[in-house]
Amino acid sequence: MEIPTMATTTFTFRVGDELKSQFANAAKAHDRSGAQLLRDFMREYVRRQGEMAAHEARHRQRTQTGIESVDRGEAVSSEEVKGDGAA
């Protein structure tokens, strides 16, 4: 099985000297480079954002389904729900 090669690009940003040094030392203490940790962070951030977007889309769909159910007159009143709970 052939492993696809990943196109790369340089990502440049500014950070204070002290933070850069602390980050590099923390990365080195875990046998990682700062670049490796930043790539990991970026992947995790993108993954979490995708999960959040999917969750929000599911929530919007459930809300819309509920609204459409009410519009069709299929809603159950709170009194009916309370009555069913007491029975």
N, C-alpha and C positions, 0 to 999 in steps of 0.2 A: 504494500500500500504506500503510495507516494504521499508524503507530508507536504501540504501546500506552503509555499514561502509567503511570508507576511511582508507586505510593502511597509516601509518605515518612513517616518518624517521626523524632523526635529521640532520639539515643543519647547519654546523658550518663555520664561517668565521671570520676574524680579522677586527676590526674597532677601530679607536682611541677612547680613553675614553671620550673626549669632545663630539665627534659626537654621541657616544652611549647615553650619558646623554641627549643631546639636542633632539635626536630622541625619547627617552623614555618620556621626558617631553612633547613633541609635541603630541605624541600618547595619553598620559594620559589626555591632555587638551581636546581631542576629545573622551574621554571614550573608547579608544581602547588600546589594548596591542601592543607593537612593533611587536610581532609575527603575530598578526592579520593583521597589515598593510603590513608587508613583504609578507605574503601569498597573500593578495589582489594585491600587486604590481606584484608578480610573475605571478598570473593568468592573469592580464591585459597585461603584457609584452608578454606572450605566445599567448594570443588572438590577439594582434596587429601584432606580427610576422607572425601568420597564415594568417591574412588578407593581409599583405604585400606580402607574398609568393603567395597567390591566385591571387592578382592583377598582380604581375610580370608574373605569368603563363598565365593569360589572355592576357597580353601585348605581350608576346612571341608568343602566338598562333595567335593573330591578325597580328603581323609582318610576321609570316610564311605564313599566308593566303595571305597577300599582295605580298610577294615574289613569291609565287606559281602563283598568278594571273598575275604578270608581265611575269613570265616564259611561261605562256600559251598565251601571247600576248593580254591579256585583260586589259592592263593598258590604262589610259587616259592621254594624254599629258597635260602639264600645259597650252599650248595654247588653247586646246579644252575646258578646264575648264574655262579659262578666256573668251573665246568666248561664252560659255553657260551663263556665268554671265552677259555679256553685252546684251544678247538677252532677 
